[in-house]
Amino acid sequence: MEWVEIKGNDDIKGLLELFGYFHDSCLKELMMWTDSYVDHDRSMSVGLGLDTKMQMLFHRQFNNPSAIGILFE
């Protein structure tokens, strides 16, 4: 399955319907990252603006789909 962009309320409703309103589901994994880092010479680079991203993986007790990934940018 490929990524589907959520742009508005209709897309949110579609996601909820697709995944059974998250009934009998659980959050399996969560990963958060930024573009900030400390280089090999210990200098720090901090991204400009809001650069935080988060990806969540949910599992549920039903098929089609039994898992869904959500990426927040």
Short mmCIF file of the C-alpha atoms (twelve columns), coordinates in Angstrom:
data_MODEL
# 
_entry.id   MODEL 
# 
loop_
_atom_site.group_PDB 
_atom_site.id 
_atom_site.type_symbol 
_atom_site.label_atom_id 
_atom_site.label_alt_id 
_atom_site.label_comp_id 
_atom_site.label_asym_id 
_atom_site.label_seq_id 
_atom_site.Cartn_x 
_atom_site.Cartn_y 
_atom_site.Cartn_z 
_atom_site.pdbx_PDB_model_num 
ATOM 1  C CA . MET A 1  0.000   0.000  0.000  1 
ATOM 2  C CA . GLU A 2  1.221   3.520  -0.674 1 
ATOM 3  C CA . TRP A 3  1.059   6.723  1.362  1 
ATOM 4  C CA . VAL A 4  -2.199  8.707  1.156  1 
ATOM 5  C CA . GLU A 5  -2.058  12.401 1.998  1 
ATOM 6  C CA . ILE A 6  -4.656  13.669 4.473  1 
ATOM 7  C CA . LYS A 7  -5.743  17.176 3.475  1 
ATOM 8  C CA . GLY A 8  -9.084  17.775 5.185  1 
ATOM 9  C CA . ASN A 9  -12.045 16.441 7.131  1 
ATOM 10 C CA . ASP A 10 -13.212 14.136 4.332  1 
ATOM 11 C CA . ASP A 11 -9.763  12.493 4.214  1 
ATOM 12 C CA . ILE A 12 -9.777  12.068 8.001  1 
ATOM 13 C CA . LYS A 13 -13.223 10.465 7.830  1 
ATOM 14 C CA . GLY A 14 -11.974 8.105  5.098  1 
ATOM 15 C CA . LEU A 15 -8.983  7.068  7.217  1 
ATOM 16 C CA . LEU A 16 -11.190 6.411  10.238 1 
ATOM 17 C CA . GLU A 17 -13.597 4.323  8.157  1 
ATOM 18 C CA . LEU A 18 -10.741 2.389  6.512  1 
ATOM 19 C CA . PHE A 19 -9.255  1.435  9.879  1 
ATOM 20 C CA . GLY A 20 -12.534 0.791  11.712 1 
ATOM 21 C CA . TYR A 21 -12.258 3.967  13.782 1 
ATOM 22 C CA . PHE A 22 -9.180  2.350  15.408 1 
ATOM 23 C CA . HIS A 23 -11.471 -0.103 17.265 1 
ATOM 24 C CA . ASP A 24 -9.495  -3.017 18.774 1 
ATOM 25 C CA . SER A 25 -6.237  -1.398 17.675 1 
ATOM 26 C CA . CYS A 26 -3.009  -0.657 19.503 1 
ATOM 27 C CA . LEU A 27 -0.049  1.617  18.948 1 
ATOM 28 C CA . LYS A 28 2.810   -0.753 18.060 1 
ATOM 29 C CA . GLU A 29 5.654   1.674  17.255 1 
ATOM 30 C CA . LEU A 30 6.335   5.398  17.449 1 
ATOM 31 C CA . MET A 31 9.378   7.172  16.031 1 
ATOM 32 C CA . MET A 32 10.087  10.896 16.181 1 
ATOM 33 C CA . TRP A 33 13.024  12.761 14.627 1 
ATOM 34 C CA . THR A 34 14.296  16.199 13.637 1 
ATOM 35 C CA . ASP A 35 16.931  17.496 11.239 1 
ATOM 36 C CA . SER A 36 19.121  18.598 14.174 1 
ATOM 37 C CA . TYR A 37 22.398  16.785 14.837 1 
ATOM 38 C CA . VAL A 38 25.855  17.024 16.423 1 
ATOM 39 C CA . ASP A 39 28.669  16.567 13.884 1 
ATOM 40 C CA . HIS A 40 31.888  14.540 14.323 1 
ATOM 41 C CA . ASP A 41 33.705  17.689 15.526 1 
ATOM 42 C CA . ARG A 42 30.931  18.284 18.124 1 
ATOM 43 C CA . SER A 43 29.434  21.243 16.258 1 
ATOM 44 C CA . MET A 44 25.658  21.318 16.333 1 
ATOM 45 C CA . SER A 45 23.269  21.949 13.472 1 
ATOM 46 C CA . VAL A 46 19.691  22.874 14.303 1 
ATOM 47 C CA . GLY A 47 17.062  22.994 11.577 1 
ATOM 48 C CA . LEU A 48 15.176  26.187 10.907 1 
ATOM 49 C CA . GLY A 49 11.471  26.289 11.624 1 
ATOM 50 C CA . LEU A 50 9.420   23.310 12.661 1 
ATOM 51 C CA . ASP A 51 11.335  20.282 11.373 1 
ATOM 52 C CA . THR A 52 9.918   17.604 13.688 1 
ATOM 53 C CA . LYS A 53 8.527   14.467 12.036 1 
ATOM 54 C CA . MET A 54 6.742   11.522 13.630 1 
ATOM 55 C CA . GLN A 55 5.720   8.113  12.329 1 
ATOM 56 C CA . MET A 56 3.235   5.858  14.134 1 
ATOM 57 C CA . LEU A 57 2.418   2.209  13.398 1 
ATOM 58 C CA . PHE A 58 -0.927  0.814  14.553 1 
ATOM 59 C CA . HIS A 59 -2.036  -2.837 14.547 1 
ATOM 60 C CA . ARG A 60 -5.615  -4.060 14.889 1 
ATOM 61 C CA . GLN A 61 -7.517  -7.333 15.245 1 
ATOM 62 C CA . PHE A 62 -9.143  -7.135 11.797 1 
ATOM 63 C CA . ASN A 63 -7.927  -7.617 8.196  1 
ATOM 64 C CA . ASN A 64 -7.752  -5.256 5.229  1 
ATOM 65 C CA . PRO A 65 -5.763  -3.512 6.603  1 
ATOM 66 C CA . SER A 66 -4.493  -5.142 9.787  1 
ATOM 67 C CA . ALA A 67 -1.813  -2.445 10.204 1 
ATOM 68 C CA . ILE A 68 -1.546  1.207  9.263  1 
ATOM 69 C CA . GLY A 69 1.322   3.693  9.350  1 
ATOM 70 C CA . ILE A 70 0.774   7.408  9.882  1 
ATOM 71 C CA . LEU A 71 3.481   9.988  9.133  1 
ATOM 72 C CA . PHE A 72 3.200   13.510 10.559 1 
ATOM 73 C CA . GLU A 73 5.346   16.171 8.877  1 
# 
